[in-house]
Amino acid sequence: MSELLQVQGLNKWFGGLHAVKDVSFALQPGSITGVLGPNGAGKTTMFNLLTGFIAVDSGSVLFDGHSLTGLVPHRIVNCGLARTFQLARPFAGMSVVENVEVACLAPRVRKAGKPRERARALLDQVGLGRQAELDADVLPYGDLRRLEIARALATNPKLLLLDEPFAGLGGSEIGPLAELIRTLHESEGLSILIIEHKLREFMQLVHHVIAMDFGEVVAVGTPSEIVRHPRVIEAYLGTAQIDLELARHEGAGRA
Amino acid sequence: MRSQRILTIDWLGALLAFLLLAAIPLVFRSTYMLGVMTVALCYGMWAASWDFMSGLTGRENFGHSLFIGAGAYTAGFLNVNFGADPWWSLLAAPLVAVLFSLLMGFPTLRLRGPYFALAMLSASAVMQNLTIIFSAYTGGQDGLNGLFPMLDSVPAYYYLTLGFLAASAVLLRLLANSSWGVILRAIRGDEATCQAAGINVTFYKIASLMISAAVAGLGGALYAHYQLQVGPDLFAVILSINIIIMVYVGGIGSIYGPIGGAILLNALTESLRGLSEYRLWVYTVVLMIILFFLPQGLIAPLWRRVRSLFA
């Protein structure tokens, strides 16, 4: 099998709520794949299942020849699957460079070079080189996102999971961050799985989309296939588009 | 580089502090005074070891006396009940304390929440009661008496204790400055992010508790062979609380600050002896003033101020 990640029949219940329902998909090495879906569709829960932060109820996750099912988070990271969090969580009271240094101390990369030097190089790579000595808690939101990415990159992942990297960012910050993600993919050959709501940037970035609703995968395809898929329109795009069309009609009527 | 220079100044400061402490027996001839200082140095070991685990990782330990008592009673049993040479205590006490840290750390440090703090608090209280219940072996309230001194001369024993304190402080501070310290401070920041960075958080917490326990147990044995007696009070919750106060007065997370805090508060207690029954009042008021006006503590922020004059 040449798949980098193979998810098979993944299930998670929270009490009576079936949060992730029989999710199966596969990722090819070197791809950027998006996970699309309305709030509560189970996207973040699925990320937490893949990264071991929540225990899987049933199903299997095969990554790069290892079974990840039942592994604790730090072991999964050391297999080469790293993540960022939706809400950036810097280590308070530590400098920006120390924040990245922590991840350079993970067993997987401990011998990859001097941790402090690697951390500095990674900060340069994500464009935070000049903020290295600042306290991490004073960084603006966009920079915290870059810090999150630098920390994930420090573990030298084969697959990077980004949980809503553009959430809460202003228009001027989104473009450069999307550019950074694209560069990481193109120059490092990094495979990326990304959850996002910002449709335009997102659709330009990804090769494939996995659309979810109510915990289920409802469609898989290229961005242009997905936006035309009836289940996706119904679940996610539909209401907004219909509202838009209604507004246009009403506006035209009045004119 | 500036950080290199700060490090050099720190070690020069530590050397100066060590020389000052080493000069005390030469300046003050009173045996009583040296005894007070020997006890203060033991408190210094307890406060520094508390700070290494709890100050750096933020996982408060409300029962540090468990390790102190374990070390002291190990010394007592070996020496009084088995007639072992007192020097064996220095090896056995840290080992027994580490054993206790494993028993406490494995079940509670994997969990988030207050379980570790509460388990430490109750375990030390339980041990205090066990020493009273099994009085046939432990001497009950009277404790174990008649431990042999390691060294006959009071100044010599002071120097021995100072040597162990200095060695522990250097070891703990080196670890805190190393990548180990970076990881412990990251655990204090956010455990989930630490795991996402590929760090085995549980391993670092348990290993740090073991190191903390070893130093506390060693301090307990040194204390026991100074007092030549061990009692249930060495397991007391109030001892743990006093140590935490010393850490906060000194400056949490700095290792050297809590040692200063321990010496300062021991000296304060001693100097207030003349006030007899008003002693606790004054002591408490002084503490409240320090913690109210200097929430970051006294010693560590003061040293940083001094250091910034040179760096």
Interface residues (C-beta under 8 A of the other chain):
Chain A: T51 F53 V72 P73 H74 V77 N78 A82 R83 T84 F85 R89 P90 F91 A92 G93 M94 E98 N99 E101 V102 A103 L105 A106 P107 R108 V109 P115 R151 A152 A154 T155
Chain B: S179 V182 I183 R185 A186 R188 G189 D190 A192 T193 C194 Q195 A196 A197 G198 I199 N200 V201
